[in-house]
Amino acid sequence: MVHMNVIIFHWKMFFYLGVIPDDDIGYEIISIFNKNTRPFRKYQRMMYWMPKFKYANPYYIPHILPTDSIELAKMALKRMAVDLENAISVFYVSLDLLHNFP
């Protein structure tokens, strides 16, 4: 029973992290436990729902985000803009102009 709780805890972590298990993991669970156990039922539910949730958001966030804050801001503005023909321009201003502004 303890082993089953550990597997279910790992399934919850998979779900939280967005990791979708493959068929080989299902075969391993059948060989270790059985088809009528809680870990396999949890696996079946994950295999049913997780692929549906994977593409639910049409504006997915890439796994590797850019480190530049300007690129992150441009990505956010592209997600907020409804019109795909909008162009985002970046203007650089020196700090001297900001301090001397009346």
For each residue, the residues with C-beta under 8 A, 3 or more apart:
1: 4 5
2: 5 6
3: 6 7
4: 1 7 8 33 37 38 39
5: 1 2 8 9
6: 2 3 9 10
7: 3 4 10 11 29 33 39 42
8: 4 5 11 12 38 39 42
9: 5 6 12 13
10: 6 7 13 14
11: 7 8 14 15 21 39 42 43 46
12: 8 9 15 16
13: 9 10 16 17
14: 10 11 17 19 20 21 46
15: 11 12 18 19 46 50
16: 12 13
17: 13 14
18: 15 50 54
19: 14 15
20: 14 46 47 50 51 54
21: 11 14 25 26 43 46 47
22: 25 26
23: 26 27
24: 27 28
25: 21 22 28 29 43
26: 21 22 23 29 30 40 43 44 47
27: 23 24 30 31
28: 24 25 31 32
29: 7 25 26 32 33 37 39 40 43
30: 26 27 33 34 35 40
31: 27 28
32: 28 29
33: 4 7 29 30 37 39 40
34: 30 37 40
35: 30 40
36: 40
37: 4 29 33 34 40 41
38: 4 8 41 42
39: 4 7 8 11 29 33 42 43
40: 26 29 30 33 34 35 36 37 43 44
41: 37 38 44 45
42: 7 8 11 38 39 45 46
43: 11 21 25 26 29 39 40 46 47
44: 26 40 41 47 48
45: 41 42 48 49
46: 11 14 15 20 21 42 43 49 50
47: 20 21 26 43 44 50 51
48: 44 45 51 52
49: 45 46 52 53
50: 15 18 20 46 47 53 54
51: 20 47 48 54 55
52: 48 49 55 56
53: 49 50 56
54: 18 20 50 51
55: 51 52 58 60
56: 52 53
57: 60
58: 55
59: 79
60: 55 57
61: 65
62: 65
63:
64:
65: 61 62 72
66: 71 72 75
67:
68: 71 72
69: 72 73
70: 73 74 90
71: 66 68 74 75
72: 65 66 68 69 75 76
73: 69 70 76 77
74: 70 71 77 78 88 90
75: 66 71 72 78 79
76: 72 73 79 80
77: 73 74 80 81 88
78: 74 75 81 88
79: 59 75 76
80: 76 77
81: 77 78 84 86 88
82:
83: 86
84: 81
85:
86: 81 83
87:
88: 74 77 78 81
89:
90: 70 74
91:
92:
93: 97 98
94: 97 98
95: 98 99
96: 99 100
97: 93 94 100 101
98: 93 94 95 101
99: 95 96
100: 96 97
101: 97 98
102:
